[in-house]
Amino acid sequence: MRATSFGPTALLLMACLLWGCSGVSLDLPSSVQPAAQIAAKTGAKAIHASRPISDSEEYYVGRAVGARILAKYPLYQDQEVTRYVNKVGLTVARKSSRPNPYRGYHFAVLDTPEPNAFACPGGTILITRGLLKNCATEDELAAVLAHEVAHIANKDGIKSISQARWTEVATTLGTETAKQYGGSAGQMVTLFEGSIDDVFKTIVVNGYSRSAEESADREAVSILRKAGYNPGALAAVLTKMSGKEGAGGIYRTHPPTSERLAKVQSLAPASSASSEKEAVRTARFQQLKI
């Protein structure tokens, strides 16, 4: 993954990729063409404004959000660790309720001691070295990643975009002037940037609602079971986090750990016993240089 700075021009180009702009010749892949033709093919603004955000649009919003996070935290330049995190992440993602988002899941490690993880809309998940170090086993890492996958499966990030803002974006894109560089194109870019702001603030600053976090915890436990990991690993992670709410990072943006832990333990309590396969996974995890 490569850090990218998105200015107004880049955002306008991104909007063109999604919805189409006259005067710009782009050779789009077939998978993107339907999204790029939406504005041109939609006749009634009311219908266009009421449609949900498509998977391809969610993906591009997520990329822009990811770029902002990468402007704040650098990537950890260790290919072995990155490959390992992707292997574990894809293992749990395949057992989620949304195993195949547009262009798939991608995992990367951020080079910061701050314990945190970010689920960008569309399938990009970033975990910090600080949170990796908080995990003692591969099963605990899988639990953290399964929770983030659940946020993407539930589309929690994209739901944080103000509905009024998205309606205005879609309505603006339904006008003829939005297909040109003049007219309402500037307004379109401003609104699109605002949509990214909504998601970024939710993920990085404010955090998801309690109900969203509880739902992600429930699905994470289910994912762990289906993937063959210890479902009690999430309770183990939360037990370590308990009482550290003033430490910043993930503790600042999540509900009180004690509340989450009690509910997760009712689904799958942490256990000190481990299977032979879990012992092998733990040994593999402990060989990483984090």
C-alpha positions as CSV (number, residue, x, y, z in Angstrom):
1,M,0.0,0.0,0.0
2,R,1.4,3.4,-0.9
3,A,0.6,6.7,0.9
4,T,-1.2,9.1,-1.4
5,S,-2.2,12.8,-0.9
6,F,-5.6,13.6,-2.2
7,G,-6.0,17.2,-3.2
8,P,-9.1,18.7,-4.9
9,T,-7.8,17.8,-8.4
10,A,-7.2,14.2,-7.4
11,L,-10.6,14.0,-5.7
12,L,-12.3,15.3,-8.9
13,L,-10.5,12.6,-10.9
14,M,-11.6,10.0,-8.4
15,A,-15.2,11.3,-8.8
16,C,-14.8,11.0,-12.6
17,L,-13.7,7.4,-12.2
18,L,-16.8,6.8,-10.2
19,W,-19.4,8.8,-12.0
20,G,-18.0,10.1,-15.3
21,C,-17.0,13.6,-16.5
22,S,-17.3,14.7,-20.1
23,G,-14.1,16.0,-21.6
24,V,-12.1,13.3,-19.8
25,S,-11.0,10.2,-21.7
26,L,-10.5,7.3,-19.4
27,D,-10.0,3.6,-20.3
28,L,-11.9,2.1,-17.4
29,P,-11.8,-1.6,-16.6
30,S,-15.2,-3.4,-17.1
31,S,-15.7,-3.8,-13.4
32,V,-15.6,0.0,-12.9
33,Q,-17.6,1.0,-16.0
34,P,-21.1,0.5,-14.4
35,A,-20.3,2.8,-11.5
36,A,-18.7,5.4,-13.9
37,Q,-21.9,5.4,-16.1
38,I,-24.4,5.8,-13.2
39,A,-24.7,9.6,-13.5
40,A,-25.0,9.6,-17.2
41,K,-27.7,6.9,-17.3
42,T,-29.8,8.2,-14.4
43,G,-32.5,10.5,-15.7
44,A,-34.4,11.4,-12.5
45,K,-32.4,13.2,-9.8
46,A,-34.7,11.9,-7.1
47,I,-34.1,8.3,-8.0
48,H,-30.3,8.9,-8.3
49,A,-30.2,10.7,-4.9
50,S,-32.0,7.9,-3.1
51,R,-29.8,5.0,-4.3
52,P,-27.3,3.5,-1.8
53,I,-23.5,3.9,-2.1
54,S,-22.3,1.2,-4.5
55,D,-19.5,-1.2,-3.6
56,S,-17.1,0.5,-6.0
57,E,-17.8,3.9,-4.5
58,E,-17.3,2.5,-1.0
59,Y,-13.9,1.2,-2.2
60,Y,-12.7,4.6,-3.5
61,V,-14.0,6.4,-0.4
62,G,-12.1,3.8,1.7
63,R,-8.9,4.4,-0.3
64,A,-9.1,8.1,0.4
65,V,-9.7,7.5,4.1
66,G,-6.7,5.1,4.1
67,A,-4.5,7.8,2.5
68,R,-5.4,10.2,5.2
69,I,-4.5,7.7,7.9
70,L,-1.2,6.9,6.2
71,A,-0.5,10.7,6.2
72,K,-0.7,10.4,10.0
73,Y,1.0,7.0,10.5
74,P,3.8,5.6,8.3
75,L,3.7,2.0,7.1
76,Y,5.8,-0.6,8.8
77,Q,8.3,-1.6,6.2
78,D,8.6,-5.3,7.0
79,Q,7.4,-7.5,4.2
80,E,7.4,-10.7,6.4
81,V,5.1,-9.2,9.0
82,T,2.9,-7.6,6.3
83,R,2.5,-11.0,4.5
84,Y,1.8,-12.7,7.8
85,V,-0.9,-10.2,8.8
86,N,-2.5,-10.5,5.4
87,K,-2.5,-14.3,5.6
88,V,-4.3,-14.2,9.0
89,G,-6.6,-11.4,7.9
90,L,-7.7,-13.1,4.7
91,T,-8.3,-16.4,6.6
92,V,-10.8,-14.7,8.9
93,A,-12.2,-12.5,6.1
94,R,-13.2,-15.5,4.1
95,K,-15.4,-16.7,6.9
96,S,-17.2,-13.3,7.4
97,S,-20.7,-12.4,6.2
98,R,-19.0,-10.4,3.4
99,P,-16.0,-12.4,2.1
100,N,-15.7,-10.7,-1.3
101,P,-16.0,-6.9,-1.2
102,Y,-15.2,-5.0,-4.3
103,R,-11.4,-5.6,-5.0
104,G,-11.1,-7.7,-1.9
105,Y,-9.5,-7.2,1.6
106,H,-6.1,-5.7,2.1
107,F,-4.1,-5.5,5.4
108,A,-1.2,-3.4,6.4
109,V,0.8,-2.5,9.5
110,L,1.3,1.0,10.7
111,D,4.7,1.9,12.3
112,T,3.5,3.4,15.6
113,P,3.5,2.2,19.2
114,E,0.0,3.5,19.6
115,P,-2.4,0.5,20.0
116,N,-5.0,0.9,17.3
117,A,-6.7,-0.6,14.2
118,F,-8.7,1.0,11.4
119,A,-11.3,-0.6,9.1
120,C,-11.5,1.6,6.0
121,P,-14.7,1.2,3.9
122,G,-14.4,-1.3,1.1
123,G,-11.8,-3.7,2.6
124,T,-8.6,-1.9,3.7
125,I,-7.6,-2.7,7.3
126,L,-4.7,-1.1,9.1
127,I,-3.3,-2.3,12.4
128,T,-0.6,-0.7,14.4
129,R,2.6,-2.3,15.7
130,G,1.4,-1.2,19.1
131,L,-1.7,-3.4,18.8
132,L,0.2,-6.2,17.3
133,K,2.5,-6.2,20.3
134,N,-0.5,-6.3,22.6
135,C,-1.4,-9.7,21.0
136,A,0.4,-12.8,22.5
137,T,-0.8,-15.4,20.0
138,E,-2.0,-15.7,16.4
139,D,-5.5,-16.4,17.7
140,E,-5.5,-13.0,19.4
141,L,-4.3,-11.3,16.2
142,A,-7.1,-13.1,14.3
143,A,-9.6,-11.8,16.9
144,V,-8.5,-8.2,16.4
145,L,-8.6,-8.6,12.6
146,A,-12.0,-10.4,12.7
147,H,-13.5,-7.5,14.6
148,E,-12.2,-5.0,12.0
149,V,-13.5,-7.3,9.1
150,A,-16.9,-7.3,10.8
151,H,-17.0,-3.5,10.7
152,I,-16.4,-3.7,6.9
153,A,-18.9,-6.5,6.5
154,N,-21.5,-4.4,8.4
155,K,-20.5,-1.3,6.3
156,D,-20.1,0.7,9.5
157,G,-17.7,3.1,8.0
158,I,-19.8,4.0,5.0
159,K,-22.9,4.3,7.2
160,S,-21.1,7.2,9.1
161,I,-21.4,9.4,6.0
162,S,-24.1,12.0,6.6
163,Q,-27.2,10.8,4.6
164,A,-28.0,14.5,3.8
165,R,-24.5,15.0,2.4
166,W,-24.6,11.8,0.3
167,T,-28.1,12.8,-1.1
168,E,-26.6,16.2,-2.0
169,V,-23.6,14.5,-3.7
170,A,-25.8,12.2,-5.7
171,T,-28.2,15.0,-6.7
172,T,-25.2,17.2,-7.8
173,L,-23.8,14.3,-9.8
174,G,-27.2,13.9,-11.6
175,T,-26.9,17.4,-13.1
176,E,-25.4,18.1,-16.5
177,T,-23.0,20.7,-15.1
178,A,-21.5,18.1,-12.8
179,K,-20.1,16.3,-15.9
180,Q,-18.0,19.4,-16.7
181,Y,-15.2,21.1,-14.9
182,G,-17.3,24.2,-14.3
183,G,-20.7,24.7,-12.8
184,S,-21.3,22.4,-9.8
185,A,-18.1,20.4,-10.2
186,G,-16.5,22.4,-7.5
187,Q,-19.4,21.8,-5.2
188,M,-19.2,18.1,-6.0
189,V,-15.6,17.9,-4.9
190,T,-16.3,19.7,-1.7
191,L,-19.2,17.3,-0.9
192,F,-17.0,14.3,-1.7
193,E,-14.3,15.5,0.6
194,G,-16.9,16.0,3.2
195,S,-18.0,12.4,2.9
196,I,-14.4,11.3,3.4
197,D,-14.2,13.6,6.5
198,D,-17.3,11.9,7.9
199,V,-15.7,8.5,7.7
200,F,-12.3,9.6,8.9
201,K,-13.6,11.4,11.9
202,T,-15.7,8.3,12.9
203,I,-12.8,5.9,12.5
204,V,-9.9,8.0,13.9
205,V,-11.5,10.5,16.2
206,N,-14.9,9.6,17.5
207,G,-15.3,5.9,17.1
208,Y,-18.3,3.8,16.2
209,S,-21.5,3.6,18.2
210,R,-21.8,1.1,21.1
211,S,-24.3,-0.9,19.0
212,A,-21.8,-1.1,16.0
213,E,-19.0,-2.2,18.3
214,E,-21.2,-4.9,19.9
215,S,-22.3,-6.2,16.6
216,A,-18.7,-6.3,15.4
217,D,-17.7,-8.2,18.5
218,R,-20.5,-10.8,18.0
219,E,-19.6,-11.3,14.4
220,A,-15.9,-11.6,15.3
221,V,-16.6,-14.4,17.7
222,S,-18.6,-16.2,14.9
223,I,-15.8,-15.6,12.4
224,L,-13.2,-17.1,14.7
225,R,-15.3,-20.2,15.2
226,K,-15.8,-20.7,11.5
227,A,-12.1,-20.0,10.7
228,G,-10.9,-22.6,13.2
229,Y,-9.5,-20.1,15.7
230,N,-10.1,-20.0,19.4
231,P,-13.4,-18.0,19.8
232,G,-12.3,-17.0,23.3
233,A,-9.3,-15.1,21.9
234,L,-11.4,-11.9,21.6
235,A,-12.2,-12.1,25.3
236,A,-8.5,-12.6,26.0
237,V,-7.6,-9.4,24.0
238,L,-10.3,-7.4,25.8
239,T,-9.1,-8.6,29.2
240,K,-5.7,-7.1,28.4
241,M,-7.3,-3.9,27.3
242,S,-9.4,-3.6,30.4
243,G,-8.7,-0.6,32.6
244,K,-6.5,1.2,30.0
245,E,-9.2,3.6,28.7
246,G,-7.0,6.6,29.4
247,A,-4.1,5.3,27.2
248,G,-5.4,6.8,24.0
249,G,-5.5,5.1,20.6
250,I,-8.1,2.3,20.5
251,Y,-9.1,3.0,24.1
252,R,-10.2,6.5,23.2
253,T,-12.4,5.5,20.3
254,H,-14.1,2.4,21.7
255,P,-16.7,1.9,24.4
256,P,-15.5,1.0,27.9
257,T,-13.7,-2.3,27.6
258,S,-15.5,-3.8,30.7
259,E,-18.9,-3.5,28.9
260,R,-17.6,-5.2,25.8
261,L,-15.7,-7.9,27.7
262,A,-18.8,-8.9,29.7
263,K,-20.8,-9.4,26.5
264,V,-18.1,-11.2,24.7
265,Q,-17.4,-13.6,27.6
266,S,-21.1,-14.6,27.5
267,L,-20.5,-15.6,23.8
268,A,-17.0,-17.2,24.3
269,P,-15.1,-16.9,27.5
270,A,-11.3,-16.7,27.4
271,S,-9.6,-20.0,28.1
272,S,-6.1,-20.8,29.3
273,A,-6.2,-24.3,27.6
274,S,-5.0,-24.5,24.0
275,S,-5.2,-27.1,21.3
276,E,-2.2,-28.5,19.5
277,K,-3.0,-26.5,16.4
278,E,-3.2,-23.3,18.5
279,A,0.2,-24.0,20.1
280,V,1.6,-24.3,16.6
281,R,0.0,-21.0,15.6
282,T,1.3,-19.3,18.8
283,A,4.9,-20.5,18.1
284,R,4.6,-19.1,14.5
285,F,3.3,-15.7,15.8
286,Q,6.1,-15.4,18.4
287,Q,8.8,-15.8,15.6
288,L,7.7,-12.4,14.1
289,K,9.9,-9.4,14.6
290,I,7.4,-6.7,15.6
